[in-house]
């Protein structure tokens, strides 16, 4: 397959005896240790360091401005254009760089558990541990599937290759470039493995809507009666904690597609945060970290090789990559029916959003487009007080198409399948951060449980005067006075001032969508 006209055929690179294709987990672990790319921990996991880059590098991510996609992509700060000429020259340099390596590693697999919508992919890695990461995070083919596997997208990853921005047309030494026409994702200059995972998710966010499938940055689980629930939420909102329910089976923890047949996991593994991880708080993740797991930037005791999940000296973004089969309570394959319930999670540090409220279809679209939560002091350098954060569709860095495309799909599917949607505030009550207190986890669990069990579908509600939200007057296991945020504040005037302030922030943020479609202008109607 010639991927770039007149430059180089990938087959020429791959058809040599230095290329190791589809190595098993033990074989890859052996390679990682032999090549001194990482060490073995007391749990059996491989521990690696990603060096300078301990997270995604959004300013170094580009999409090639090609004729077939030029009018489709939502160009801007997220989807930054780069010319085909720049891409092809850099691609040639990377290929020549990899040709000089003594060993290369190739994984062939899929993105998408539903065979009707899955994407066959190929991952070419300079590092063995990156190939182990790909093996654990993407969907692994059976022996029969491998015989007929034909990749439709290829990741070419060369972390040791550093770009020269003045020559190569990049923003820095690191680059993540997607060419939809060449079906190539070119990655260099960064060792952070999450770039591979999120690049494929971005690809699926472009391809799936063309098949009338909604891609979603959410977790999903299913109850004993086959009832499916989706959990959307940004970092710190409790998405992982609340979706890990011992009474429900996990479909997936991060990326899903929603088709006319139901929900399916896009991935074959989990990329879990491990900061402050403990067996008591998150037993599923803790027990999943064993042989074959990749630990990223976790500090390890040199004497006994025990991971120290509380040590954030390398980064707070410590991670574990493992196959979904490492979790006991899962659906396999990772496919289920139509969702009955959607939970939007927000951590409101201003203490004014209701702890739970039921949303209309229009409100669901509005809050989906808004993607609101609060960044707290200490989570990022320079943040000394809570800051409002709006991340479109709860995943703005990964949306190649205009956000309204995904919001409209959500509205259509909610209406078609009669889905109940709830906004759950896991943040503060009785006052803003520093005055009030964090919502009790036991209360949040009770509210989510009631929503999933259908106990809130027909309860009496009261309308919030600022946000127009329908608040249940009674939730089993939760004191009634907790449900109405204004009653938990000592000063009604202070509450009204802070609520008005947050309403104005919502309005200002939403203005960026109103020019796309006249129907969107009416979504904010319930806000005072």
C-alpha positions in Angstrom: 0.0 0.0 0.0 1.5 3.3 -1.0 0.7 5.8 1.7 2.3 8.9 0.3 2.7 9.2 -3.4 6.3 9.1 -4.6 7.8 8.9 -1.2 7.9 5.6 0.4 5.8 2.4 0.7 5.1 1.2 4.3 5.5 -2.3 3.1 9.2 -1.6 2.3 9.7 -0.6 5.9 7.8 -3.5 7.4 8.9 -6.4 5.3 12.2 -6.9 7.0 13.4 -9.2 9.7 13.9 -6.4 12.1 10.1 -5.9 12.4 8.3 -7.8 15.2 4.6 -8.1 14.4 1.9 -9.0 16.9 4.2 -10.1 19.7 2.5 -11.5 22.8 2.4 -9.6 26.1 5.2 -11.8 27.6 7.3 -11.2 24.5 6.8 -7.5 24.6 7.5 -7.3 28.3 10.8 -9.2 27.6 11.7 -6.7 24.9 10.9 -3.7 27.2 13.2 -5.0 29.9 16.0 -6.1 27.5 15.9 -2.7 25.8 16.0 -0.9 29.2 12.8 1.0 28.3 11.2 0.2 31.7 11.4 -1.9 34.9 9.2 -4.6 36.4 7.3 -3.7 39.5 6.2 -5.8 42.5 2.8 -6.1 40.9 4.2 -7.5 37.7 3.4 -4.3 35.8 6.0 -2.6 33.6 6.9 0.9 34.8 8.0 3.5 32.3 8.8 7.2 32.2 7.6 9.4 29.3 10.3 12.1 30.0 9.5 15.7 29.2 6.0 15.1 27.9 3.8 13.7 30.7 0.5 14.5 29.0 -1.1 15.4 25.7 0.4 18.2 23.7 -2.6 19.9 22.1 -0.7 22.7 20.5 1.4 20.2 18.5 -1.6 18.4 17.1 -2.4 19.0 13.4 -4.8 17.9 10.6 -3.6 17.9 7.1 -5.6 20.4 5.1 -6.7 18.1 2.2 -9.4 18.7 -0.4 -11.6 15.8 0.8 -11.9 17.1 4.4 -11.2 20.8 4.1 -14.9 21.9 4.2 -15.8 19.3 7.0 -13.3 20.0 9.7 -14.0 22.6 12.4 -10.7 24.4 12.0 -9.3 26.4 14.9 -7.3 26.1 18.1 -8.2 22.4 18.5 -8.0 21.3 14.8 -5.0 23.2 13.5 -4.4 22.9 9.8 -1.0 21.9 8.3 -0.2 21.7 4.6 0.1 18.4 2.7 3.7 19.4 1.6 4.8 19.9 5.3 3.3 16.5 6.2 4.9 14.6 3.3 8.3 16.0 4.0 8.1 15.2 7.7 6.6 11.8 6.9 9.6 10.9 4.7 12.0 12.0 7.4 10.3 9.8 10.0 10.2 6.8 7.7 14.0 7.2 6.9 14.6 7.6 10.7 12.8 4.3 11.4 14.6 2.5 8.6 17.8 2.9 10.6 16.4 1.4 13.8 17.5 -2.1 14.8 14.0 -3.1 15.8 10.4 -2.0 15.1 7.2 -3.3 16.6 3.8 -3.6 14.9 0.4 -4.2 16.3 -2.7 -4.9 14.2 -6.1 -4.6 15.8 -9.4 -2.7 15.8 -11.1 0.4 17.2 -14.8 -0.4 17.8 -16.2 -3.5 19.4 -19.2 -3.6 17.1 -18.0 -5.4 13.9 -20.4 -3.3 11.8 -18.5 -0.1 12.7 -15.1 -1.1 13.8 -11.9 0.4 12.2 -9.0 -1.9 11.4 -5.8 -0.2 12.5 -2.1 -0.8 12.5 0.4 0.7 15.0 4.1 0.9 14.1 6.3 1.7 17.1 9.9 2.6 17.7 9.5 1.5 21.4 8.4 -1.9 22.6 6.5 -0.4 25.5 4.5 1.7 23.2 3.5 -1.4 21.3 2.6 -3.1 24.6 0.4 0.0 25.3 -1.3 -0.3 21.9 -1.8 -4.1 22.5 -3.6 -3.4 25.8 -5.6 -0.3 24.8 -7.0 -1.3 21.4 -9.1 -4.3 20.5 -7.0 -7.4 19.9 -7.9 -9.6 16.9 -8.5 -13.3 17.1 -6.2 -15.6 15.1 -8.9 -15.8 12.4 -9.5 -12.1 12.3 -5.8 -11.5 11.9 -5.6 -13.6 8.7 -7.9 -11.2 6.9 -7.0 -8.0 8.8 -6.4 -5.0 6.4 -5.6 -1.8 8.2 -7.6 1.3 7.2 -5.5 3.7 9.4 -1.9 3.4 10.5 -0.1 5.1 13.4 3.6 5.7 12.7 5.2 6.5 16.1 8.8 7.7 16.4 9.2 9.4 19.8 13.0 9.8 19.4 12.6 11.8 16.2 12.6 15.5 17.1 11.2 18.0 14.6 12.9 21.3 13.9 10.1 23.8 13.8 12.0 26.3 11.7 12.6 23.6 9.0 9.7 21.2 9.5 6.8 23.6 10.0 5.7 22.3 13.4 5.1 24.2 16.6 7.8 22.4 18.5 9.9 19.2 18.4 6.7 17.2 19.1 4.0 16.6 16.5 0.8 14.6 16.1 -0.4 14.9 12.5 -3.5 13.2 11.0 -3.8 12.8 7.2 -7.3 11.5 6.4 -6.5 11.0 2.8 -3.3 9.1 3.4 -4.9 7.3 6.4 -1.8 8.0 8.5 -1.3 9.4 12.0 2.3 10.6 12.3 3.6 11.0 15.9 7.1 12.1 16.9 9.0 14.0 19.6 6.8 12.9 22.5 6.9 9.6 24.4 3.5 10.1 26.0 1.5 7.1 24.9 -1.9 8.7 25.3 -1.3 10.5 22.0 -1.9 7.2 20.2 -5.1 6.4 22.1 -6.6 9.9 21.6 -5.6 10.2 18.0 -7.6 7.1 17.1 -10.5 8.5 19.2 -10.3 11.7 17.1 -10.4 9.6 13.9 -13.5 7.8 15.1 -15.1 11.1 16.0 -14.7 12.0 12.3 -15.7 8.7 10.8 -18.6 7.4 12.9 -21.0 10.3 12.4 -20.8 9.5 8.6 -22.4 6.2 9.5 -25.0 7.8 11.8 -23.1 6.6 14.9 -22.6 9.1 17.7 -19.0 8.9 19.1 -18.9 9.7 22.9 -16.3 10.5 25.5 -18.1 8.7 28.3 -18.1 5.6 30.4 -20.9 3.1 30.1 -22.3 0.2 32.1 -25.3 -2.2 32.0 -27.6 -3.5 34.7 -28.9 -7.1 35.3 -32.0 -6.3 33.3 -30.0 -5.1 30.3 -30.6 -1.4 31.1 -27.7 0.7 29.8 -26.4 3.9 31.3 -23.9 6.5 30.0 -21.8 8.7 32.2 -20.3 11.9 30.8 -18.0 14.1 32.9 -14.6 15.8 32.9 -11.7 15.1 35.2 -12.6 15.3 38.9 -16.4 14.9 38.5 -16.4 11.2 39.7 -17.1 9.5 36.3 -14.8 6.5 37.0 -16.0 6.1 40.6 -19.7 6.3 39.9 -19.7 4.1 36.8 -17.8 1.4 38.6 -20.8 -0.2 40.2 -20.6 -3.8 41.6 -24.2 -4.3 40.7 -23.7 -3.3 37.1 -21.3 -4.6 34.4 -18.8 -2.3 32.7 -19.1 -1.8 29.0 -16.1 0.6 28.9 -14.6 3.5 30.8 -13.8 6.2 28.3 -14.8 6.0 24.6 -18.0 4.7 23.0 -20.2 4.7 19.9 -24.0 4.9 19.9 -25.6 3.3 16.8 -29.2 2.3 15.9 -28.4 -1.1 17.5 -27.0 0.2 20.8 -23.8 1.2 22.6 -20.3 -0.3 22.0 -16.9 0.4 23.4 -14.4 1.8 21.0 -11.4 0.5 23.0 -10.2 -2.9 24.2 -8.6 -1.6 27.4 -8.5 1.1 30.1 -6.1 4.1 30.6 -6.8 4.8 34.2 -5.5 7.6 36.4 -3.5 6.3 39.3 -2.9 9.4 41.4 -3.7 8.5 45.1 -4.9 5.1 44.0 -5.7 2.7 46.7 -7.4 -0.7 47.0 -10.0 0.8 49.3 -11.1 3.7 47.0 -10.8 2.1 43.6 -10.5 -1.7 44.0 -11.1 -2.5 40.4 -8.3 -0.4 39.0 -6.0 -1.3 41.9 -6.4 -5.1 41.2 -6.1 -4.6 37.4 -2.5 -3.5 37.7 -0.6 -6.7 37.2 1.6 -8.5 34.6 1.2 -6.8 31.2 -0.1 -3.5 32.6 1.9 -0.4 31.6 2.4 2.2 34.4 3.2 5.6 33.1 5.3 8.0 35.3 4.4 6.3 38.5 7.3 6.6 41.1 8.5 3.1 42.1 10.4 2.3 45.3 13.9 1.2 44.0 14.4 -1.3 46.8 11.2 -3.4 46.6 9.8 -2.1 43.3 6.5 -1.1 44.9 4.6 1.6 43.1 3.9 4.8 45.1 0.7 6.2 43.8 0.7 9.1 46.2 4.0 10.4 44.8 3.3 13.0 42.1 6.9 14.3 41.7 7.0 13.3 38.0 3.4 14.4 37.3 -0.1 14.3 38.7 -1.1 12.6 35.4 0.1 9.1 36.4 -1.6 6.3 34.4 -2.1 2.6 34.1 -2.9 0.9 30.8 -4.4 -2.6 30.9 -6.9 -4.7 28.9 -10.5 -4.4 29.9 -10.5 -8.1 30.7 -8.4 -7.2 33.8 -11.7 -5.9 35.2 -13.8 -8.7 36.6 -17.3 -7.3 36.1 -17.5 -6.5 32.4 -19.6 -7.1 29.3 -17.8 -9.2 26.7 -17.8 -8.3 23.9 -18.1 -4.7 24.9 -21.5 -4.2 23.3 -25.0 -3.5 24.8 -28.4 -2.2 23.9 -29.9 1.3 23.7 -29.3 3.5 26.7 -32.1 4.2 29.1 -30.3 6.7 31.2 -27.7 9.4 30.6 -25.8 11.0 33.6 -24.0 14.3 33.0 -21.5 14.8 35.9 -20.3 18.2 37.0 -18.3 19.4 40.0 -19.7 22.8 40.7 -17.3 24.5 43.1 -19.6 27.5 43.3 -22.3 25.4 45.1 -25.3 26.6 43.1 -26.2 23.8 40.7 -28.7 21.3 42.1 -27.2 17.9 43.2 -29.5 16.2 40.7 -32.0 17.5 38.1 -33.8 16.0 35.2 -33.2 17.5 31.8 -35.4 17.9 28.8 -34.0 17.0 25.4 -33.2 20.7 24.8 -31.5 21.1 28.2 -29.5 17.9 27.6 -28.2 19.3 24.3 -27.4 22.6 26.0 -25.4 21.1 28.9 -23.8 18.7 26.5 -22.5 21.6 24.4 -21.5 23.5 27.5 -19.6 20.6 29.2 -19.3 22.6 32.5 -17.2 21.8 35.5 -14.8 23.6 37.9 -11.0 23.3 38.0 -9.9 23.5 41.6 -6.9 25.2 43.2 -3.8 23.0 43.0 -4.9 20.9 40.0 -2.9 23.1 37.6 -0.1 25.5 38.1 -1.3 29.1 38.6 -4.9 28.1 39.7 -5.4 29.5 43.2 -9.2 29.6 43.3 -11.9 27.6 41.5 -12.2 28.4 37.8 -15.1 27.7 35.5 -14.3 25.3 32.7 -16.4 24.5 29.6 -15.3 21.5 27.5 -17.6 21.1 24.6 -19.4 17.7 24.5 -17.2 16.7 27.5 -14.3 16.2 25.0 -13.5 19.3 23.0 -9.9 18.3 22.2 -11.0 15.3 20.2 -13.8 16.7 18.0 -12.8 17.2 14.3 -16.3 18.1 13.3 -18.3 21.2 14.5 -19.7 20.5 18.0 -23.2 21.1 16.9 -22.9 17.9 14.8 -22.6 15.8 17.9 -25.2 17.7 19.9 -27.8 17.2 17.2 -27.1 13.5 17.1 -27.5 13.4 20.9 -30.9 15.2 20.7 -32.1 12.9 17.9 -31.1 9.7 19.8 -32.6 10.9 23.1 -35.9 11.6 21.4 -35.9 8.4 19.3 -35.1 6.1 22.2 -36.9 7.9 25.0 -33.7 8.3 27.1 -33.9 9.9 30.6 -31.1 12.5 31.1 -29.9 13.8 34.5 -27.4 16.5 35.5 -25.6 15.4 38.7 -23.5 17.9 40.7 -20.8 16.1 42.6 -19.3 19.5 43.7 -20.2 21.8 46.6 -23.3 22.4 48.6 -24.1 25.1 51.3 -21.7 27.6 49.8 -18.9 27.8 47.3 -15.5 26.1 47.6 -13.9 27.2 50.9 -17.3 28.0 52.5 -19.6 25.0 51.8 -18.7 21.4 51.7 -18.3 18.7 49.1 -21.5 16.7 48.3 -21.5 13.5 50.2 -20.5 10.6 48.0 -23.2 8.4 49.7 -25.8 11.0 48.7 -24.5 11.1 45.1 -24.5 7.3 44.9 -28.1 7.2 46.1 -29.2 9.8 43.5 -27.5 8.0 40.7 -28.9 4.7 41.9 -32.4 6.2 41.9 -32.0 7.6 38.4 -30.7 4.3 37.0 -33.6 2.4 38.7 -36.2 4.7 37.1 -37.3 5.9 40.5 -37.0 9.6 39.4 -38.8 9.3 36.1 -42.2 10.3 37.4 -41.5 12.1 40.7 -42.7 15.6 41.6 -40.2 18.3 40.7 -39.6 21.9 41.4 -38.2 24.3 38.8 -34.9 26.0 39.8 -35.3 29.8 39.4 -31.9 30.4 37.9 -31.1 27.4 35.7 -34.7 26.3 34.8 -33.8 22.7 35.9 -36.4 20.3 37.2 -35.3 19.2 40.7 -36.8 16.0 42.2 -38.5 16.9 45.5 -37.7 13.4 47.0 -34.9 11.0 46.4 -34.6 7.8 48.4 -31.7 7.9 50.8 -31.1 11.7 50.5 -32.5 14.4 52.9 -35.0 16.6 51.1 -33.3 19.8 52.1 -30.1 18.7 50.3 -31.9 18.7 47.0 -32.6 22.4 46.7 -29.3 24.3 46.7 -30.7 27.6 47.8 -31.9 26.1 51.1 -28.4 24.9 52.0 -26.9 28.4 51.9 -26.8 30.6 55.1 -27.4 33.7 53.0 -30.1 33.6 50.2 -28.6 36.8 48.8 -25.1 35.3 48.5 -26.6 32.3 46.8 -28.5 34.4 44.3 -25.4 36.5 43.5 -23.3 33.4 42.9 -26.0 31.6 40.9 -26.5 34.7 38.7 -22.7 34.8 38.1 -22.6 31.2 36.9 -25.7 31.7 34.7 -23.9 34.6 33.0 -20.8 32.4 32.4 -23.0 29.8 30.7 -24.6 32.4 28.5 -21.3 33.9 27.5 -19.8 30.5 26.7 -22.8 29.4 24.6 -22.6 32.4 22.3 -20.0 30.6 20.2 -22.6 28.1 19.1 -25.5 30.3 18.3 -24.3 31.3 14.8 -24.2 27.7 13.6 -27.9 26.9 13.7 -30.9 28.9 14.6 -32.4 26.1 16.7 -29.4 26.3 19.1 -30.3 29.8 20.1 -33.3 28.5 21.8 -31.5 25.9 23.9 -30.5 28.4 26.6 -34.1 29.6 27.1 -34.5 28.1 30.6 -31.6 30.1 31.9 -32.7 33.2 33.8 
